Amino acid sequence: MTNSVPVTIRRARRDDVAAIVAMLADDHLGRARERIEDPLPPAYFSAFEAVDRDPNIQLVVAENGGGEVVGCLQLCILPGLSSQGASRALIEDVRVASHCRSQGIGEQLVRWAIKGARAKSCKLVELITHNSRVDAQRFYVKLGFQQNHKGMTLRF
Amino acid sequence: MTNSVPVTIRRARRDDVAAIVAMLADDHLGRARERIEDPLPPAYFSAFEAVDRDPNIQLVVAENGGGEVVGCLQLCILPGLSSQGASRALIEDVRVASHCRSQGIGEQLVRWAIKGARAKSCKLVELITHNSRVDAQRFYVKLGFQQNHKGMTLRF
């Protein structure tokens, strides 16, 4: 990987919520789904608290050398009976701030998650990515993922 | 739906583990992944205990009129910041015993999960299904799911 900018990956704090929501919204799909207001709708903070107290979920941010939050990722470790009772890991909400893309930040986040999944003895890491995110699919293939499933969703 | 056999959907118990693992293994993908031995490898029971004590996960079975376990499904409710802090639901490990297929049992299980997701204020239900499970994909489309994502996996 060329031009990789090293970042610190750390657990998200309540005062990161605005930066995370801004990244979630800065996207052709996220734009319609999020509400960027000042102050942010309280539901974002309630969700942060639910995530923060869940021992199976890690919401992390990538912080650059200047202390700016430039990426995020949520990793869930899910116990289950299949594959001989191995837990599996689910990666969600991977985002990199638009002015910091193509600098290897997403790769550092996903490699962090893969390492975390291995450390928790998972045998499988899974994620779904919208059909329209062709660049993301190429990115995950480069990191070793196989595009061997359909991701199906029902939105209320 | 024709020929629907009503089943009772209830929380899985430790003494259902063998029946659940048998269904997970009775499948072209599961066959290579599971270990059917008597007694079952203890990892299955450890995994059951982890699932059973996790407040965000419900592992359920479908029981027919004769008290036989003929289906299973795992529903995870995952908090997260995206979609205005709405939790999302993940459906996993849906199986129906091979001698009981095409009797509406899978549909009853998935409708139970959708109802459960709504009750927990989720805005999204998601699942991944292997590319080779074409019948499953048709089944989920019939229940309202959109095939709008790629499911990507990394197996260790």
Interface residues (C-beta under 8 A of the other chain):
Chain A: V17 I20 V21 L24 G30 R33 E34 R35 P41 A43 Y44 F45 S46 A47 F48 A50 V51 D54 N56 I57 L59 Q74 C76 L78 P79 G80 L81 S82 S83 Q84 G85 A86 S87 L90 E92 D93 I114 A117 R118 C122 K123 L124 V125 E126 L127 I128 T129 H130 N131 Q137 Y140 V141 L143 G144 F145 Q146 Q147 N148 H149 K150 G151 M152 T153 L154 R155 F156
Chain B: V17 I20 V21 L24 G30 R33 E34 R35 P41 A43 Y44 F45 S46 A47 F48 A50 V51 D54 N56 I57 L59 Q74 C76 L78 P79 G80 L81 S82 S83 Q84 G85 A86 S87 L90 E92 D93 I114 A117 R118 C122 K123 L124 V125 E126 L127 I128 T129 H130 N131 Q137 Y140 V141 L143 G144 F145 Q146 Q147 N148 H149 K150 G151 M152 T153 L154 R155 F156
